[in-house]
Amino acid sequence: MLAKVKLALRITTNAYDSDIQGLIDAAQIDLGIAGVVLPSTLDAICERAIITYCKLHFLGLSDNEWDRLKSSYDEQKAQLVTATGYTDWSVGS
């Protein structure tokens, strides 16, 4: 996942690897808090949500760009929360 996020951020150096990995971890935790159960092998939709989260929090963005990415991430997260197969809302357990 680190290599994919670095590519999306257009980062070619290893200088930011720990920062980027921290954002990847934070994205996964944020999705988990919302109720998303990430598959062991991430699919394209989960990867896209994580990449969007990382872009949102890594890049120095203008207010318009930040708002656009924040809205995009929130929509991706909401779709995962409501999609069959991405949550484990066990009833009565």
Gaussian input, Z-matrix of N, CA and C with variables (Angstrom, degrees):
# hf/3-21g

backbone

0 1
 N
 C     1     B1
 C     2     B2     1     A1
 N     3     B3     2     A2     1     D1
 C     4     B4     3     A3     2     D2
 C     5     B5     4     A4     3     D3
 N     6     B6     5     A5     4     D4
 C     7     B7     6     A6     5     D5
 C     8     B8     7     A7     6     D6
 N     9     B9     8     A8     7     D7
 C    10    B10     9     A9     8     D8
 C    11    B11    10    A10     9     D9
 N    12    B12    11    A11    10    D10
 C    13    B13    12    A12    11    D11
 C    14    B14    13    A13    12    D12
 N    15    B15    14    A14    13    D13
 C    16    B16    15    A15    14    D14
 C    17    B17    16    A16    15    D15
 N    18    B18    17    A17    16    D16
 C    19    B19    18    A18    17    D17
 C    20    B20    19    A19    18    D18
 N    21    B21    20    A20    19    D19
 C    22    B22    21    A21    20    D20
 C    23    B23    22    A22    21    D21
 N    24    B24    23    A23    22    D22
 C    25    B25    24    A24    23    D23
 C    26    B26    25    A25    24    D24
 N    27    B27    26    A26    25    D25
 C    28    B28    27    A27    26    D26
 C    29    B29    28    A28    27    D27
 N    30    B30    29    A29    28    D28
 C    31    B31    30    A30    29    D29
 C    32    B32    31    A31    30    D30
 N    33    B33    32    A32    31    D31
 C    34    B34    33    A33    32    D32
 C    35    B35    34    A34    33    D33
 N    36    B36    35    A35    34    D34
 C    37    B37    36    A36    35    D35
 C    38    B38    37    A37    36    D36
 N    39    B39    38    A38    37    D37
 C    40    B40    39    A39    38    D38
 C    41    B41    40    A40    39    D39
 N    42    B42    41    A41    40    D40
 C    43    B43    42    A42    41    D41
 C    44    B44    43    A43    42    D42
 N    45    B45    44    A44    43    D43
 C    46    B46    45    A45    44    D44
 C    47    B47    46    A46    45    D45
 N    48    B48    47    A47    46    D46
 C    49    B49    48    A48    47    D47
 C    50    B50    49    A49    48    D48
 N    51    B51    50    A50    49    D49
 C    52    B52    51    A51    50    D50
 C    53    B53    52    A52    51    D51
 N    54    B54    53    A53    52    D52
 C    55    B55    54    A54    53    D53
 C    56    B56    55    A55    54    D54
 N    57    B57    56    A56    55    D55
 C    58    B58    57    A57    56    D56
 C    59    B59    58    A58    57    D57
 N    60    B60    59    A59    58    D58
 C    61    B61    60    A60    59    D59
 C    62    B62    61    A61    60    D60
 N    63    B63    62    A62    61    D61
 C    64    B64    63    A63    62    D62
 C    65    B65    64    A64    63    D63
 N    66    B66    65    A65    64    D64
 C    67    B67    66    A66    65    D65
 C    68    B68    67    A67    66    D66
 N    69    B69    68    A68    67    D67
 C    70    B70    69    A69    68    D68
 C    71    B71    70    A70    69    D69
 N    72    B72    71    A71    70    D70
 C    73    B73    72    A72    71    D71
 C    74    B74    73    A73    72    D72
 N    75    B75    74    A74    73    D73
 C    76    B76    75    A75    74    D74
 C    77    B77    76    A76    75    D75
 N    78    B78    77    A77    76    D76
 C    79    B79    78    A78    77    D77
 C    80    B80    79    A79    78    D78
 N    81    B81    80    A80    79    D79
 C    82    B82    81    A81    80    D80
 C    83    B83    82    A82    81    D81
 N    84    B84    83    A83    82    D82
 C    85    B85    84    A84    83    D83
 C    86    B86    85    A85    84    D84
 N    87    B87    86    A86    85    D85
 C    88    B88    87    A87    86    D86
 C    89    B89    88    A88    87    D87
 N    90    B90    89    A89    88    D88
 C    91    B91    90    A90    89    D89
 C    92    B92    91    A91    90    D90
 N    93    B93    92    A92    91    D91
 C    94    B94    93    A93    92    D92
 C    95    B95    94    A94    93    D93
 N    96    B96    95    A95    94    D94
 C    97    B97    96    A96    95    D95
 C    98    B98    97    A97    96    D96
 N    99    B99    98    A98    97    D97
 C   100   B100    99    A99    98    D98
 C   101   B101   100   A100    99    D99
 N   102   B102   101   A101   100   D100
 C   103   B103   102   A102   101   D101
 C   104   B104   103   A103   102   D102
 N   105   B105   104   A104   103   D103
 C   106   B106   105   A105   104   D104
 C   107   B107   106   A106   105   D105
 N   108   B108   107   A107   106   D106
 C   109   B109   108   A108   107   D107
 C   110   B110   109   A109   108   D108
 N   111   B111   110   A110   109   D109
 C   112   B112   111   A111   110   D110
 C   113   B113   112   A112   111   D111
 N   114   B114   113   A113   112   D112
 C   115   B115   114   A114   113   D113
 C   116   B116   115   A115   114   D114
 N   117   B117   116   A116   115   D115
 C   118   B118   117   A117   116   D116
 C   119   B119   118   A118   117   D117
 N   120   B120   119   A119   118   D118
 C   121   B121   120   A120   119   D119
 C   122   B122   121   A121   120   D120
 N   123   B123   122   A122   121   D121
 C   124   B124   123   A123   122   D122
 C   125   B125   124   A124   123   D123
 N   126   B126   125   A125   124   D124
 C   127   B127   126   A126   125   D125
 C   128   B128   127   A127   126   D126
 N   129   B129   128   A128   127   D127
 C   130   B130   129   A129   128   D128
 C   131   B131   130   A130   129   D129
 N   132   B132   131   A131   130   D130
 C   133   B133   132   A132   131   D131
 C   134   B134   133   A133   132   D132
 N   135   B135   134   A134   133   D133
 C   136   B136   135   A135   134   D134
 C   137   B137   136   A136   135   D135
 N   138   B138   137   A137   136   D136
 C   139   B139   138   A138   137   D137
 C   140   B140   139   A139   138   D138
 N   141   B141   140   A140   139   D139
 C   142   B142   141   A141   140   D140
 C   143   B143   142   A142   141   D141
 N   144   B144   143   A143   142   D142
 C   145   B145   144   A144   143   D143
 C   146   B146   145   A145   144   D144
 N   147   B147   146   A146   145   D145
 C   148   B148   147   A147   146   D146
 C   149   B149   148   A148   147   D147
 N   150   B150   149   A149   148   D148
 C   151   B151   150   A150   149   D149
 C   152   B152   151   A151   150   D150
 N   153   B153   152   A152   151   D151
 C   154   B154   153   A153   152   D152
 C   155   B155   154   A154   153   D153
 N   156   B156   155   A155   154   D154
 C   157   B157   156   A156   155   D155
 C   158   B158   157   A157   156   D156
 N   159   B159   158   A158   157   D157
 C   160   B160   159   A159   158   D158
 C   161   B161   160   A160   159   D159
 N   162   B162   161   A161   160   D160
 C   163   B163   162   A162   161   D161
 C   164   B164   163   A163   162   D162
 N   165   B165   164   A164   163   D163
 C   166   B166   165   A165   164   D164
 C   167   B167   166   A166   165   D165
 N   168   B168   167   A167   166   D166
 C   169   B169   168   A168   167   D167
 C   170   B170   169   A169   168   D168
 N   171   B171   170   A170   169   D169
 C   172   B172   171   A171   170   D170
 C   173   B173   172   A172   171   D171
 N   174   B174   173   A173   172   D172
 C   175   B175   174   A174   173   D173
 C   176   B176   175   A175   174   D174
 N   177   B177   176   A176   175   D175
 C   178   B178   177   A177   176   D176
 C   179   B179   178   A178   177   D177
 N   180   B180   179   A179   178   D178
 C   181   B181   180   A180   179   D179
 C   182   B182   181   A181   180   D180
 N   183   B183   182   A182   181   D181
 C   184   B184   183   A183   182   D182
 C   185   B185   184   A184   183   D183
 N   186   B186   185   A185   184   D184
 C   187   B187   186   A186   185   D185
 C   188   B188   187   A187   186   D186
 N   189   B189   188   A188   187   D187
 C   190   B190   189   A189   188   D188
 C   191   B191   190   A190   189   D189
 N   192   B192   191   A191   190   D190
 C   193   B193   192   A192   191   D191
 C   194   B194   193   A193   192   D192
 N   195   B195   194   A194   193   D193
 C   196   B196   195   A195   194   D194
 C   197   B197   196   A196   195   D195
 N   198   B198   197   A197   196   D196
 C   199   B199   198   A198   197   D197
 C   200   B200   199   A199   198   D198
 N   201   B201   200   A200   199   D199
 C   202   B202   201   A201   200   D200
 C   203   B203   202   A202   201   D201
 N   204   B204   203   A203   202   D202
 C   205   B205   204   A204   203   D203
 C   206   B206   205   A205   204   D204
 N   207   B207   206   A206   205   D205
 C   208   B208   207   A207   206   D206
 C   209   B209   208   A208   207   D207
 N   210   B210   209   A209   208   D208
 C   211   B211   210   A210   209   D209
 C   212   B212   211   A211   210   D210
 N   213   B213   212   A212   211   D211
 C   214   B214   213   A213   212   D212
 C   215   B215   214   A214   213   D213
 N   216   B216   215   A215   214   D214
 C   217   B217   216   A216   215   D215
 C   218   B218   217   A217   216   D216
 N   219   B219   218   A218   217   D217
 C   220   B220   219   A219   218   D218
 C   221   B221   220   A220   219   D219
 N   222   B222   221   A221   220   D220
 C   223   B223   222   A222   221   D221
 C   224   B224   223   A223   222   D222
 N   225   B225   224   A224   223   D223
 C   226   B226   225   A225   224   D224
 C   227   B227   226   A226   225   D225
 N   228   B228   227   A227   226   D226
 C   229   B229   228   A228   227   D227
 C   230   B230   229   A229   228   D228
 N   231   B231   230   A230   229   D229
 C   232   B232   231   A231   230   D230
 C   233   B233   232   A232   231   D231
 N   234   B234   233   A233   232   D232
 C   235   B235   234   A234   233   D233
 C   236   B236   235   A235   234   D234
 N   237   B237   236   A236   235   D235
 C   238   B238   237   A237   236   D236
 C   239   B239   238   A238   237   D237
 N   240   B240   239   A239   238   D238
 C   241   B241   240   A240   239   D239
 C   242   B242   241   A241   240   D240
 N   243   B243   242   A242   241   D241
 C   244   B244   243   A243   242   D242
 C   245   B245   244   A244   243   D243
 N   246   B246   245   A245   244   D244
 C   247   B247   246   A246   245   D245
 C   248   B248   247   A247   246   D246
 N   249   B249   248   A248   247   D247
 C   250   B250   249   A249   248   D248
 C   251   B251   250   A250   249   D249
 N   252   B252   251   A251   250   D250
 C   253   B253   252   A252   251   D251
 C   254   B254   253   A253   252   D252
 N   255   B255   254   A254   253   D253
 C   256   B256   255   A255   254   D254
 C   257   B257   256   A256   255   D255
 N   258   B258   257   A257   256   D256
 C   259   B259   258   A258   257   D257
 C   260   B260   259   A259   258   D258
 N   261   B261   260   A260   259   D259
 C   262   B262   261   A261   260   D260
 C   263   B263   262   A262   261   D261
 N   264   B264   263   A263   262   D262
 C   265   B265   264   A264   263   D263
 C   266   B266   265   A265   264   D264
 N   267   B267   266   A266   265   D265
 C   268   B268   267   A267   266   D266
 C   269   B269   268   A268   267   D267
 N   270   B270   269   A269   268   D268
 C   271   B271   270   A270   269   D269
 C   272   B272   271   A271   270   D270
 N   273   B273   272   A272   271   D271
 C   274   B274   273   A273   272   D272
 C   275   B275   274   A274   273   D273
 N   276   B276   275   A275   274   D274
 C   277   B277   276   A276   275   D275
 C   278   B278   277   A277   276   D276

   B1=1.4553
   B2=1.5273
   B3=1.3341
   B4=1.4639
   B5=1.5257
   B6=1.3107
   B7=1.4679
   B8=1.5265
   B9=1.3225
   B10=1.4672
   B11=1.5212
   B12=1.3289
   B13=1.4659
   B14=1.5265
   B15=1.3351
   B16=1.4655
   B17=1.5254
   B18=1.3225
   B19=1.4569
   B20=1.5288
   B21=1.3179
   B22=1.4691
   B23=1.5267
   B24=1.3244
   B25=1.4646
   B26=1.5271
   B27=1.3217
   B28=1.4651
   B29=1.5299
   B30=1.3280
   B31=1.4609
   B32=1.5264
   B33=1.3349
   B34=1.4623
   B35=1.5266
   B36=1.3002
   B37=1.4589
   B38=1.5218
   B39=1.3108
   B40=1.4661
   B41=1.5276
   B42=1.3075
   B43=1.4644
   B44=1.5239
   B45=1.3100
   B46=1.4662
   B47=1.5235
   B48=1.3226
   B49=1.4689
   B50=1.5212
   B51=1.3279
   B52=1.4696
   B53=1.5247
   B54=1.3270
   B55=1.4623
   B56=1.5255
   B57=1.3256
   B58=1.4695
   B59=1.5230
   B60=1.3281
   B61=1.4683
   B62=1.5221
   B63=1.3285
   B64=1.4634
   B65=1.5174
   B66=1.3305
   B67=1.4688
   B68=1.5244
   B69=1.3264
   B70=1.4708
   B71=1.5281
   B72=1.3168
   B73=1.4676
   B74=1.5270
   B75=1.3357
   B76=1.4675
   B77=1.5255
   B78=1.3321
   B79=1.4716
   B80=1.5122
   B81=1.3238
   B82=1.4647
   B83=1.5310
   B84=1.3141
   B85=1.4659
   B86=1.5256
   B87=1.3333
   B88=1.4633
   B89=1.5240
   B90=1.3079
   B91=1.4694
   B92=1.5208
   B93=1.3301
   B94=1.4608
   B95=1.5193
   B96=1.3229
   B97=1.4674
   B98=1.5313
   B99=1.3266
   B100=1.4696
   B101=1.5272
   B102=1.3436
   B103=1.4582
   B104=1.5146
   B105=1.3253
   B106=1.4628
   B107=1.5254
   B108=1.3173
   B109=1.4602
   B110=1.5273
   B111=1.3360
   B112=1.4541
   B113=1.5197
   B114=1.3259
   B115=1.4622
   B116=1.5315
   B117=1.3244
   B118=1.4618
   B119=1.5244
   B120=1.3169
   B121=1.4624
   B122=1.5158
   B123=1.3273
   B124=1.4568
   B125=1.5198
   B126=1.3171
   B127=1.4558
   B128=1.5259
   B129=1.3181
   B130=1.4646
   B131=1.5244
   B132=1.3102
   B133=1.4654
   B134=1.5324
   B135=1.3175
   B136=1.4713
   B137=1.5222
   B138=1.3156
   B139=1.4630
   B140=1.5183
   B141=1.3278
   B142=1.4700
   B143=1.5230
   B144=1.3079
   B145=1.4647
   B146=1.5339
   B147=1.3126
   B148=1.4646
   B149=1.5253
   B150=1.3198
   B151=1.4660
   B152=1.5190
   B153=1.3216
   B154=1.4703
   B155=1.5207
   B156=1.3379
   B157=1.4631
   B158=1.5299
   B159=1.3182
   B160=1.4668
   B161=1.5271
   B162=1.3331
   B163=1.4605
   B164=1.5208
   B165=1.3019
   B166=1.4599
   B167=1.5215
   B168=1.3261
   B169=1.4561
   B170=1.5308
   B171=1.3182
   B172=1.4557
   B173=1.5215
   B174=1.3082
   B175=1.4520
   B176=1.5245
   B177=1.3020
   B178=1.4651
   B179=1.5153
   B180=1.3108
   B181=1.4564
   B182=1.5184
   B183=1.3229
   B184=1.4564
   B185=1.5223
   B186=1.3132
   B187=1.4626
   B188=1.5277
   B189=1.3356
   B190=1.4686
   B191=1.5138
   B192=1.3379
   B193=1.4610
   B194=1.5218
   B195=1.3323
   B196=1.4568
   B197=1.5255
   B198=1.3194
   B199=1.4713
   B200=1.5259
   B201=1.3350
   B202=1.4593
   B203=1.5257
   B204=1.3402
   B205=1.4620
   B206=1.5197
   B207=1.3261
   B208=1.4642
   B209=1.5226
   B210=1.3098
   B211=1.4574
   B212=1.5322
   B213=1.3195
   B214=1.4608
   B215=1.5244
   B216=1.3296
   B217=1.4609
   B218=1.5254
   B219=1.3194
   B220=1.4716
   B221=1.5283
   B222=1.3240
   B223=1.4665
   B224=1.5281
   B225=1.3319
   B226=1.4659
   B227=1.5282
   B228=1.3203
   B229=1.4701
   B230=1.5264
   B231=1.3155
   B232=1.4664
   B233=1.5268
   B234=1.3219
   B235=1.4625
   B236=1.5273
   B237=1.3254
   B238=1.4604
   B239=1.5258
   B240=1.3220
   B241=1.4683
   B242=1.5203
   B243=1.3193
   B244=1.4621
   B245=1.5241
   B246=1.3294
   B247=1.4637
   B248=1.5281
   B249=1.3075
   B250=1.4535
   B251=1.5155
   B252=1.3101
   B253=1.4595
   B254=1.5173
   B255=1.3230
   B256=1.4605
   B257=1.5307
   B258=1.3067
   B259=1.4548
   B260=1.5276
   B261=1.3195
   B262=1.4546
   B263=1.5309
   B264=1.3207
   B265=1.4593
   B266=1.5175
   B267=1.3032
   B268=1.4701
   B269=1.5117
   B270=1.3099
   B271=1.4533
   B272=1.5273
   B273=1.3193
   B274=1.4524
   B275=1.5254
   B276=1.3257
   B277=1.4706
   B278=1.4946
   A1=110.22
   A2=116.40
   A3=120.13
   A4=111.03
   A5=117.26
   A6=120.73
   A7=111.28
   A8=117.50
   A9=121.17
   A10=111.28
   A11=116.39
   A12=119.73
   A13=109.60
   A14=117.21
   A15=119.93
   A16=111.03
   A17=117.34
   A18=121.06
   A19=110.44
   A20=116.86
   A21=121.08
   A22=111.51
   A23=116.30
   A24=121.03
   A25=112.21
   A26=116.16
   A27=123.24
   A28=111.64
   A29=114.64
   A30=122.30
   A31=108.22
   A32=116.96
   A33=120.39
   A34=112.51
   A35=116.96
   A36=121.20
   A37=110.44
   A38=116.86
   A39=121.24
   A40=111.93
   A41=117.12
   A42=121.61
   A43=112.88
   A44=117.96
   A45=121.63
   A46=112.96
   A47=117.34
   A48=120.75
   A49=113.04
   A50=117.92
   A51=118.81
   A52=111.29
   A53=117.41
   A54=120.43
   A55=110.88
   A56=115.94
   A57=120.62
   A58=110.29
   A59=117.54
   A60=120.00
   A61=110.39
   A62=116.72
   A63=120.04
   A64=111.95
   A65=116.89
   A66=120.31
   A67=111.41
   A68=116.92
   A69=120.52
   A70=109.37
   A71=116.08
   A72=120.50
   A73=110.90
   A74=116.47
   A75=120.55
   A76=111.00
   A77=116.98
   A78=120.47
   A79=110.57
   A80=116.57
   A81=120.32
   A82=110.79
   A83=116.96
   A84=120.53
   A85=110.36
   A86=116.63
   A87=120.57
   A88=110.74
   A89=116.80
   A90=119.89
   A91=110.58
   A92=117.00
   A93=121.18
   A94=112.11
   A95=116.59
   A96=120.61
   A97=110.22
   A98=116.04
   A99=120.52
   A100=112.15
   A101=116.74
   A102=120.17
   A103=114.42
   A104=116.91
   A105=120.64
   A106=108.85
   A107=115.76
   A108=122.06
   A109=106.12
   A110=115.74
   A111=119.80
   A112=110.48
   A113=117.27
   A114=119.79
   A115=110.14
   A116=117.18
   A117=120.57
   A118=111.51
   A119=116.66
   A120=121.79
   A121=106.27
   A122=115.71
   A123=120.00
   A124=110.89
   A125=115.43
   A126=119.72
   A127=109.05
   A128=116.09
   A129=121.29
   A130=112.76
   A131=118.12
   A132=119.53
   A133=111.47
   A134=117.20
   A135=120.77
   A136=110.26
   A137=116.04
   A138=119.78
   A139=110.96
   A140=116.37
   A141=120.23
   A142=110.94
   A143=118.48
   A144=121.29
   A145=110.16
   A146=117.28
   A147=121.20
   A148=110.32
   A149=117.05
   A150=120.76
   A151=110.73
   A152=117.10
   A153=120.46
   A154=110.84
   A155=117.09
   A156=121.57
   A157=110.14
   A158=116.44
   A159=120.58
   A160=111.49
   A161=117.57
   A162=120.37
   A163=110.59
   A164=115.47
   A165=121.90
   A166=111.88
   A167=116.41
   A168=120.52
   A169=114.62
   A170=119.17
   A171=121.27
   A172=112.61
   A173=115.64
   A174=119.93
   A175=111.77
   A176=116.19
   A177=120.78
   A178=107.82
   A179=116.78
   A180=121.46
   A181=111.91
   A182=115.11
   A183=119.59
   A184=108.17
   A185=116.65
   A186=120.54
   A187=111.66
   A188=117.47
   A189=120.52
   A190=111.37
   A191=116.55
   A192=120.14
   A193=110.77
   A194=116.98
   A195=121.20
   A196=109.81
   A197=116.24
   A198=120.68
   A199=111.57
   A200=116.84
   A201=121.21
   A202=110.77
   A203=117.58
   A204=120.57
   A205=111.92
   A206=117.36
   A207=120.94
   A208=109.88
   A209=116.38
   A210=120.71
   A211=110.91
   A212=116.18
   A213=120.79
   A214=111.11
   A215=117.14
   A216=120.47
   A217=111.11
   A218=116.64
   A219=120.13
   A220=111.07
   A221=117.04
   A222=120.53
   A223=110.75
   A224=116.59
   A225=120.17
   A226=110.53
   A227=115.95
   A228=120.32
   A229=110.32
   A230=117.33
   A231=120.97
   A232=110.96
   A233=117.17
   A234=119.93
   A235=110.43
   A236=116.98
   A237=119.82
   A238=111.20
   A239=116.30
   A240=120.79
   A241=111.22
   A242=117.26
   A243=120.16
   A244=113.45
   A245=117.22
   A246=120.41
   A247=111.19
   A248=115.66
   A249=121.11
   A250=109.40
   A251=116.66
   A252=121.09
   A253=114.78
   A254=117.85
   A255=120.19
   A256=112.68
   A257=117.18
   A258=120.76
   A259=109.18
   A260=114.86
   A261=120.46
   A262=107.36
   A263=114.35
   A264=119.68
   A265=108.17
   A266=115.65
   A267=120.62
   A268=109.43
   A269=115.73
   A270=121.38
   A271=108.85
   A272=115.89
   A273=121.35
   A274=114.88
   A275=117.53
   A276=117.08
   A277=112.42
   D1=-35.76
   D2=-179.12
   D3=-57.50
   D4=-45.32
   D5=-179.05
   D6=-62.98
   D7=-38.70
   D8=179.92
   D9=-67.67
   D10=-40.59
   D11=179.80
   D12=-68.56
   D13=-42.69
   D14=178.11
   D15=-59.63
   D16=-40.54
   D17=177.65
   D18=-62.66
   D19=-44.74
   D20=179.79
   D21=-64.28
   D22=-33.62
   D23=178.91
   D24=-84.93
   D25=-5.94
   D26=-176.94
   D27=60.64
   D28=41.98
   D29=177.87
   D30=-101.93
   D31=125.78
   D32=-179.20
   D33=-111.09
   D34=-10.39
   D35=-179.82
   D36=-94.60
   D37=160.74
   D38=175.32
   D39=-91.85
   D40=2.22
   D41=-174.59
   D42=-62.28
   D43=-26.34
   D44=-175.63
   D45=-107.36
   D46=9.45
   D47=-174.72
   D48=-55.26
   D49=-44.15
   D50=-178.22
   D51=-68.22
   D52=-36.96
   D53=176.81
   D54=-64.79
   D55=-44.82
   D56=-178.92
   D57=-67.02
   D58=-41.81
   D59=178.02
   D60=-62.43
   D61=-37.56
   D62=176.02
   D63=-61.52
   D64=-38.84
   D65=177.39
   D66=-68.62
   D67=-38.38
   D68=176.56
   D69=-61.00
   D70=-46.46
   D71=178.72
   D72=-61.87
   D73=-42.73
   D74=179.69
   D75=-63.83
   D76=-39.43
   D77=178.16
   D78=-62.08
   D79=-43.36
   D80=179.71
   D81=-64.72
   D82=-39.50
   D83=177.47
   D84=-66.15
   D85=-43.37
   D86=179.77
   D87=-60.71
   D88=-43.69
   D89=177.30
   D90=-63.92
   D91=-39.19
   D92=178.42
   D93=-63.84
   D94=-40.85
   D95=177.89
   D96=-60.52
   D97=-35.33
   D98=179.19
   D99=-75.00
   D100=-11.04
   D101=178.53
   D102=106.78
   D103=3.91
   D104=-179.77
   D105=-80.32
   D106=129.34
   D107=174.47
   D108=-103.00
   D109=108.10
   D110=-177.83
   D111=-75.08
   D112=136.37
   D113=177.04
   D114=-67.32
   D115=155.28
   D116=-179.04
   D117=-61.23
   D118=-34.81
   D119=171.98
   D120=-108.19
   D121=110.31
   D122=-175.19
   D123=-64.44
   D124=135.83
   D125=174.71
   D126=-92.36
   D127=176.85
   D128=-173.90
   D129=-61.15
   D130=-36.93
   D131=-177.66
   D132=-70.50
   D133=-37.30
   D134=176.66
   D135=-69.43
   D136=-42.28
   D137=177.70
   D138=-59.90
   D139=-42.65
   D140=-178.73
   D141=-63.32
   D142=-39.99
   D143=178.35
   D144=-63.99
   D145=-42.62
   D146=179.82
   D147=-65.57
   D148=-43.40
   D149=178.62
   D150=-62.49
   D151=-42.96
   D152=178.66
   D153=-61.71
   D154=-42.97
   D155=177.11
   D156=-58.75
   D157=-45.26
   D158=-178.48
   D159=-65.44
   D160=-42.29
   D161=176.53
   D162=-60.56
   D163=-43.02
   D164=-178.97
   D165=-58.47
   D166=-41.29
   D167=-173.22
   D168=-99.85
   D169=-10.76
   D170=-177.62
   D171=-97.61
   D172=-44.03
   D173=-173.54
   D174=-79.64
   D175=146.85
   D176=171.92
   D177=-81.35
   D178=102.38
   D179=-171.90
   D180=-109.14
   D181=152.47
   D182=170.39
   D183=-70.29
   D184=164.95
   D185=-179.65
   D186=-57.20
   D187=-41.83
   D188=-179.02
   D189=-64.62
   D190=-43.63
   D191=178.99
   D192=-65.55
   D193=-41.84
   D194=-179.83
   D195=-61.72
   D196=-46.85
   D197=179.29
   D198=-60.23
   D199=-41.12
   D200=-179.40
   D201=-64.92
   D202=-45.73
   D203=179.38
   D204=-69.01
   D205=-37.70
   D206=178.33
   D207=-62.88
   D208=-44.27
   D209=178.26
   D210=-63.22
   D211=-41.29
   D212=178.93
   D213=-63.36
   D214=-46.37
   D215=179.15
   D216=-62.66
   D217=-45.17
   D218=179.69
   D219=-60.03
   D220=-38.55
   D221=178.62
   D222=-68.27
   D223=-42.89
   D224=178.40
   D225=-61.34
   D226=-43.36
   D227=179.47
   D228=-63.97
   D229=-43.46
   D230=179.83
   D231=-62.83
   D232=-38.09
   D233=178.66
   D234=-66.00
   D235=-40.70
   D236=178.39
   D237=-65.05
   D238=-39.90
   D239=-179.08
   D240=-63.74
   D241=-33.23
   D242=-176.08
   D243=-97.11
   D244=-5.97
   D245=-177.65
   D246=-85.65
   D247=139.66
   D248=175.56
   D249=-63.52
   D250=134.99
   D251=176.87
   D252=97.28
   D253=-7.22
   D254=-179.80
   D255=-113.39
   D256=2.37
   D257=177.60
   D258=-133.84
   D259=163.01
   D260=177.49
   D261=-135.18
   D262=67.55
   D263=179.33
   D264=-86.21
   D265=82.89
   D266=-179.72
   D267=-71.33
   D268=127.56
   D269=-179.69
   D270=-89.30
   D271=126.75
   D272=174.02
   D273=76.48
   D274=19.50
   D275=179.67
   D276=-101.51

